[in-house]
Amino acid sequence: FNTLHRRISYNAVSGMECLTINLKSQGLFSSRTLSYHGVKFDIHKIGVNTDATRLYKQATDIWQDMLRLLQELMDPSSGVHWHDGQTEGCEVCDDPNCRYSEQNDEQLVANLNFFGAEQRFFRVLLVAIKIPTAAKRARRDLNAGKAVVFSLWSTGEARQREKAERDAAE
């Protein structure tokens, strides 16, 4: 098993997917899934109402304000700096507990964190905006005796990669 695990881990998620597809095609692997027999699916584009548009606009305004604030704070003349918690001694302030170093690219780290958070926020906001329409359609279909399944796709590859790295470190 260790040899198999090492070889599959090398290719991360794609290696695991390839193995399971191969095993399933040979009849050596079984997993519980919903049957697609007789299934029809539709992708519905929904119009965004004025409340959703207003909410989205307010969110973009707030994120623009936060970006301006971040840029002001990142200006070297602001006197603000972040710490990585690992570097001994600060080259910017007199605080003996400060661990900032010019080698720490705090602007890069701050921007990566900011834009990552912004992207996650808007992904969730866009899903949330669709919920009232999806719920209305689901109620209609349930009342018509149909089964309703919601699917929110995200590969989860980033989480799987983090777990694999943690497992490898142990």
Beta strands, then each sheet from edge to edge (+ up, - down):
end
